[in-house]
Each structure stands twice: as C-alpha cells, then as structure tokens.
Amino acid sequence: MLWTCVKPLERCIGRRSSDVLLWHNDLKPHALGDFSIAVVQANSNLEDQSQVFTSPSATYVGVYDGHGGPEASRFVNTNLFPFIHKYAKEQGGISADVIKKAFNATEEKFFQFVKHQMPIRPQIASVGSCCLVGAISNGELHVANLGDSRVVLGQKVSNAGKTKVVAVRLSKDHNVSYEEVRKEVESQHPDDSHVVVHCRGVWRIKGIIQV
C-alpha cells in the first residue's frame, strides 16, 4: 500500500469532525500495519504541517511545527521527503547521513526561496519551522529532530501479571535553552560571539534579519 501526503495538510486530510480546530484521517494501511493522523489547530491559520509516506520497503513520518506563518512548514512538507528519496536511492537505503543531507538540502533550498521572495514579501524572513522525521526501513527506526517536537514510543510493560503501555521518549529537544545545543550553534558561527542571546529570561538565536 502506498499513501503519501505532500500537499498542505488542510488540503490533504481535511476536517472530519464537528470540531473546527481538529483535522484528522482515520486508519489507513501501510507496509507494516495501520496508521492514523490527527492535528489540533492552535493558530488562526494552520501553521503546522505533517505527512506520512508508506511503501512496501519504508514508512516515513514528518511533523513540521510552523513559526510566524505556514510558509516554512509547507516548504519543508513539499521538499524534504523528495530529498530523502534522492539520497536514499544514491546510497542504497536510509541512514543518518541520508537524513542529514536531506535536512541540509532542504534548508539551503529554503534560503534561496527566501532570498527570491524578500523583495516582494519581506515578512518571509521571519518564518521558520521545527522539523521532526521518523523513518522505518529494514526493521530499523531512524529519528531526526530540529526543534522542540518529540518522538514517543508506546511500549508494553508487564509487571505482576499486569500489562500496561508506557511512553518511551526517543528524541532530544534541539533548542538553545540547552547548553550543549548553544555550544553547537556557537561553534557553527565562530565569527559571531553573540549568535545566541539571553533575552527576557529565555535563550534565543539572535535574529539576523529584522523585519
């Protein structure tokens, strides 16, 4: 079974309940079972995007948390999976290197998109997106995260004859509120000692372009 959502989420699954802020799609089959997808709208415009791609050999899930507007998350929604497919085909399968290359290629393409749009849409410089991707291939789960989104695995645990499902966190937050991430960002910008700033009690990456 092959199913993919590459259009904006609101055109891909649509509202299917009386709750105008709830978007969801009921169970659909994929290579290893069934999946469903749901989103609760938190802004006046649906800034967040997500997608699922399934085939006999792999299942991909992407969650893109939009900031400042839907443009960045929609851009990732359209471009990230094709890059993953491209590099996976070149390297013979999914790997950490394939996903890193796909993230970098998507980011570089978005930079070019922003550069082109800036003269007519200056606000485009203020949008962004967290990116979370899970890929299952050859019995292995790969997880990549840029931002505050989280991957949680439901795992059955038996104790004293009783079985319950517990949540196991599989990803780390990639946020400059953590010292190790601040050091990572600072190491990538050796010529800018103030790339990370502490503003109103919160660590942030300095805004390079003010709109």
Phi and psi in degrees as a GROMACS rama.xvg file:
@    title "Ramachandran Plot"
@    xaxis  label "Phi"
@    yaxis  label "Psi"
@TYPE xy
-116.251  125.716  LEU-2
-142.091  133.237  TRP-3
-145.253  148.825  THR-4
-126.087  106.628  CYS-5
-116.235  -10.2166  VAL-6
-80.0064  168.175  LYS-7
-51.5684  140.603  PRO-8
-53.7554  -40.4714  LEU-9
-65.7831  -22.4168  GLU-10
-93.1289  -13.809  ARG-11
-89.8289  -41.6592  CYS-12
-116.652  -33.7176  ILE-13
73.4333  167.402  GLY-14
-80.1818  133.385  ARG-15
-131.388  28.1201  ARG-16
-150.438  175.482  SER-17
-75.8836  -14.9878  SER-18
-81.4803  113.301  ASP-19
-70.0674  -12.5442  VAL-20
-98.9776  1.71723  LEU-21
-108.4  125.08  LEU-22
-117.477  130.51  TRP-23
-158.496  161  HIS-24
-130.78  133.338  ASN-25
-73.109  178.014  ASP-26
-53.2865  132.816  LEU-27
-131.269  150.851  LYS-28
-80.8172  149.787  PRO-29
-139.264  -172.208  HIS-30
-59.7293  -30.842  ALA-31
-117.024  11.4524  LEU-32
153.566  -132.644  GLY-33
-128.252  158.317  ASP-34
-143.86  157.617  PHE-35
-135.804  163.38  SER-36
-140.243  139.442  ILE-37
-148.138  146.835  ALA-38
-139.867  137.052  VAL-39
-105.212  121.958  VAL-40
-75.2472  126.049  GLN-41
-109.393  -9.66044  ALA-42
-123.807  166.973  ASN-43
-60.6654  -35.1189  SER-44
-108.372  145.242  ASN-45
-75.4868  96.1183  LEU-46
-81.8678  -25.1328  GLU-47
-88.8888  149.905  ASP-48
-134.023  155.485  GLN-49
-153.274  159.909  SER-50
-156.355  156.312  GLN-51
-132.636  134.583  VAL-52
-126.933  126.598  PHE-53
-127.559  145.393  THR-54
-149.679  173.253  SER-55
-60.9676  -20.9304  PRO-56
-106.327  -16.629  SER-57
-159.687  156.63  ALA-58
-130.567  126.777  THR-59
-115.475  140.551  TYR-60
-130.406  130.893  VAL-61
-126.545  137.406  GLY-62
-128.456  124.75  VAL-63
-127.076  108.094  TYR-64
-86.4374  107.115  ASP-65
-76.9286  145.148  GLY-66
-129.901  129.456  HIS-67
76.1621  6.92661  GLY-68
142.639  169.601  GLY-69
-88.8458  -3.93565  PRO-70
-61.825  -45.8617  GLU-71
-68.1189  -44.8627  ALA-72
-65.2875  -36.6908  SER-73
-67.9618  -36.2494  ARG-74
-63.349  -45.3518  PHE-75
-63.1266  -40.9456  VAL-76
-58.2245  -33.3486  ASN-77
-86.4516  -31.2254  THR-78
-108.28  -26.9827  ASN-79
-66.66  -49.5584  LEU-80
-61.9078  -41.6059  PHE-81
-58.3282  -36.548  PRO-82
-68.0093  -39.7731  PHE-83
-60.5025  -44.7649  ILE-84
-59.7468  -43.5559  HIS-85
-60.7012  -51.6214  LYS-86
-73.3342  -31.45  TYR-87
-65.2682  -38.885  ALA-88
-66.6123  -40.9234  LYS-89
-66.5352  -34.8542  GLU-90
-104.454  5.44114  GLN-91
79.221  23.4156  GLY-92
143.768  174.231  GLY-93
-76.5684  138.633  ILE-94
-154.471  171.122  SER-95
-60.9117  -38.1404  ALA-96
-65.1815  -39.8776  ASP-97
-60.6466  -45.9558  VAL-98
-67.573  -40.477  ILE-99
-61.1713  -44.4106  LYS-100
-62.5366  -39.0736  LYS-101
-66.4635  -41.7576  ALA-102
-61.3595  -46.7257  PHE-103
-64.0984  -41.6802  ASN-104
-66.2729  -38.7094  ALA-105
-65.4535  -42.6273  THR-106
-63.6663  -43.6823  GLU-107
-64.1038  -39.5563  GLU-108
-67.0147  -35.4432  LYS-109
-68.2848  -38.5161  PHE-110
-56.288  -44.3463  PHE-111
-65.5468  -37.751  GLN-112
-63.0281  -45.0114  PHE-113
-63.8129  -43.4751  VAL-114
-58.5701  -39.7411  LYS-115
-71.6196  -35.4979  HIS-116
-85.9931  -19.7963  GLN-117
-51.482  -44.7614  MET-118
-61.8952  -30.1892  PRO-119
-106.132  -21.5104  ILE-120
-136.478  73.8824  ARG-121
-59.9609  -24.8778  PRO-122
-67.5669  -13.9716  GLN-123
-61.9711  -23.3623  ILE-124
-72.4052  -12.1411  ALA-125
-101.6  1.4461  SER-126
-93.8441  158.325  VAL-127
-161.739  -178.152  GLY-128
-158.701  135.467  SER-129
-76.5624  149.978  CYS-130
-131.374  125.401  CYS-131
-128.342  126.578  LEU-132
-131.776  134.969  VAL-133
-121.506  135.962  GLY-134
-133.825  127.129  ALA-135
-111.553  119.946  ILE-136
-151.689  134.606  SER-137
53.7119  38.831  ASN-138
76.7935  7.29246  GLY-139
-115.741  143.792  GLU-140
-106.619  124.63  LEU-141
-111.138  135.589  HIS-142
-128.605  132.383  VAL-143
-131.219  138.047  ALA-144
-143.13  127.736  ASN-145
-125.001  102.146  LEU-146
128.561  -153.216  GLY-147
-105.319  3.02466  ASP-148
-69.2831  155.954  SER-149
-134.255  144.561  ARG-150
-101.429  126.727  VAL-151
-126.057  129.527  VAL-152
-104.048  128.965  LEU-153
-84.1158  117.608  GLY-154
-121.086  132.675  GLN-155
-77.7065  131.474  LYS-156
-128.713  130.183  VAL-157
-104.187  135.029  SER-158
-149.883  121.557  ASN-159
55.1537  41.5151  ALA-160
79.7708  -0.977807  GLY-161
-110.259  141.398  LYS-162
-114.074  131.432  THR-163
-136.078  164.049  LYS-164
-103.81  125.317  VAL-165
-114.335  151.398  VAL-166
-89.5657  124.778  ALA-167
-112.961  118.197  VAL-168
-78.3458  129.875  ARG-169
-108.877  -10.8789  LEU-170
-123.275  161.1  SER-171
-107.791  145.314  LYS-172
-69.1266  134.568  ASP-173
-106.103  87.8274  HIS-174
-144.864  139.828  ASN-175
-70.9095  1.07052  VAL-176
-69.4034  -17.3553  SER-177
-96.8833  134.441  TYR-178
-58.883  -40.4205  GLU-179
-64.7156  -34.1664  GLU-180
-73.525  -37.5915  VAL-181
-59.9723  -43.1345  ARG-182
-64.7339  -37.2162  LYS-183
-62.8113  -47.0926  GLU-184
-64.2176  -42.8757  VAL-185
-63.5449  -37.1734  GLU-186
-67.7368  -26.0672  SER-187
-82.268  -11.5487  GLN-188
-131.243  65.1493  HIS-189
-64.02  -19.9279  PRO-190
-90.6357  1.1804  ASP-191
-130.56  95.1504  ASP-192
-71.5214  -10.5615  SER-193
-116.095  27.9628  HIS-194
-65.3984  -28.3346  VAL-195
-112.606  127.039  VAL-196
-125.167  152.621  VAL-197
-103.198  108.913  HIS-198
-125.874  121.602  CYS-199
51.3984  44.5314  ARG-200
79.9738  6.68277  GLY-201
-130.378  137.887  VAL-202
-80.1873  133.663  TRP-203
-140.448  157.275  ARG-204
-80.653  130.431  ILE-205
-58.6748  137.051  LYS-206
-71.9492  119.677  GLY-207
-81.725  -37.2902  ILE-208
-115.119  119.237  ILE-209
-95.171  127.415  GLN-210
